[in-house]
């Protein structure tokens, strides 16, 4: 049984204890589903599947339609052509240091600092 | 760092769906946008490993998915809906529209285990094939298929989609309570 769980973990590329935990959760999830089991699974009608699929796509496409937020357009633009940034910056002046870090100047989430600026991954090359 | 305009344009073209994936995956726009940004930075830093002519979309989705998962391990409690916030919002009987309200769908998606959620989003919304989704998630095609199936079945339960003539709070509540009992 324990071996099975490990396998379930390794299928999804899991390696650590954390992953073992998450595969345990998966196993628990399965057990729950089967406990609900008075109605057979996997026999969703075509109509229901269609409805679900359409809603899912609709929800997704609603976000897709928002296009490319300025933040990402600028990010890619800046890296493509660093000179363009100094000329056309409306974000309050981007220093060369910021450019090197490849980070926007938007004061969005504080987590940005922690996870992106702080990570140093992009600064390493 | 200079990248070819064609590569940059290819990345730009993927951003809208990449972002939709991120938002649907983590259910929070700010976090999702941070995730997209980090994905783009990683991609740029490793642009040599991208082979021109191959699938930029799959490449970026893979990076984002891996970033999300490593973050998710750190923040599992948030993602797993520990207070039953999303589940709670499902406990009122769903509106009896023919169309599923996106709000309900979002709440139900949040209740799914993340591996099922990502599989369903890749195949059912982003338009990847099972093969591509399997490559993105680094697992077998059969695993993706079963995750997608389980995700669909679970969503239908949560949204009381199966038997239109039996719509009612009892079923919904039961499904939600069961779903909420995981943690």
Boltz contact constraints between the chains, C-beta under 6 A:
constraints:
  - contact:
      token1: [A, 11]
      token2: [B, 139]
      max_distance: 6.0
  - contact:
      token1: [A, 11]
      token2: [B, 143]
      max_distance: 6.0
  - contact:
      token1: [A, 12]
      token2: [B, 115]
      max_distance: 6.0
  - contact:
      token1: [A, 12]
      token2: [B, 139]
      max_distance: 6.0
  - contact:
      token1: [A, 13]
      token2: [B, 138]
      max_distance: 6.0
  - contact:
      token1: [A, 18]
      token2: [B, 73]
      max_distance: 6.0
  - contact:
      token1: [A, 29]
      token2: [B, 113]
      max_distance: 6.0
  - contact:
      token1: [A, 32]
      token2: [B, 178]
      max_distance: 6.0
  - contact:
      token1: [A, 36]
      token2: [B, 178]
      max_distance: 6.0
  - contact:
      token1: [A, 41]
      token2: [B, 153]
      max_distance: 6.0
  - contact:
      token1: [A, 44]
      token2: [B, 156]
      max_distance: 6.0
  - contact:
      token1: [A, 48]
      token2: [B, 156]
      max_distance: 6.0
  - contact:
      token1: [A, 48]
      token2: [B, 161]
      max_distance: 6.0
  - contact:
      token1: [A, 53]
      token2: [B, 124]
      max_distance: 6.0
  - contact:
      token1: [A, 55]
      token2: [B, 100]
      max_distance: 6.0
  - contact:
      token1: [A, 55]
      token2: [B, 105]
      max_distance: 6.0
  - contact:
      token1: [A, 56]
      token2: [B, 124]
      max_distance: 6.0
  - contact:
      token1: [A, 56]
      token2: [B, 125]
      max_distance: 6.0
  - contact:
      token1: [A, 57]
      token2: [B, 125]
      max_distance: 6.0
  - contact:
      token1: [A, 59]
      token2: [B, 102]
      max_distance: 6.0
  - contact:
      token1: [A, 59]
      token2: [B, 105]
      max_distance: 6.0
  - contact:
      token1: [A, 60]
      token2: [B, 20]
      max_distance: 6.0
  - contact:
      token1: [A, 60]
      token2: [B, 125]
      max_distance: 6.0
  - contact:
      token1: [A, 63]
      token2: [B, 20]
      max_distance: 6.0
  - contact:
      token1: [A, 63]
      token2: [B, 23]
      max_distance: 6.0
  - contact:
      token1: [A, 64]
      token2: [B, 16]
      max_distance: 6.0
  - contact:
      token1: [A, 64]
      token2: [B, 17]
      max_distance: 6.0
  - contact:
      token1: [A, 64]
      token2: [B, 20]
      max_distance: 6.0
  - contact:
      token1: [A, 67]
      token2: [B, 16]
      max_distance: 6.0
  - contact:
      token1: [A, 68]
      token2: [B, 12]
      max_distance: 6.0
  - contact:
      token1: [A, 68]
      token2: [B, 15]
      max_distance: 6.0
  - contact:
      token1: [A, 72]
      token2: [B, 15]
      max_distance: 6.0
  - contact:
      token1: [A, 76]
      token2: [B, 8]
      max_distance: 6.0
  - contact:
      token1: [A, 76]
      token2: [B, 12]
      max_distance: 6.0
  - contact:
      token1: [A, 79]
      token2: [B, 1]
      max_distance: 6.0
  - contact:
      token1: [A, 79]
      token2: [B, 44]
      max_distance: 6.0
  - contact:
      token1: [A, 80]
      token2: [B, 3]
      max_distance: 6.0
  - contact:
      token1: [A, 80]
      token2: [B, 8]
      max_distance: 6.0
  - contact:
      token1: [A, 102]
      token2: [B, 41]
      max_distance: 6.0
  - contact:
      token1: [A, 109]
      token2: [B, 30]
      max_distance: 6.0
  - contact:
      token1: [A, 109]
      token2: [B, 34]
      max_distance: 6.0
  - contact:
      token1: [A, 112]
      token2: [B, 34]
      max_distance: 6.0
  - contact:
      token1: [A, 116]
      token2: [B, 38]
      max_distance: 6.0
  - contact:
      token1: [A, 122]
      token2: [B, 41]
      max_distance: 6.0
  - contact:
      token1: [A, 122]
      token2: [B, 45]
      max_distance: 6.0
  - contact:
      token1: [A, 125]
      token2: [B, 45]
      max_distance: 6.0
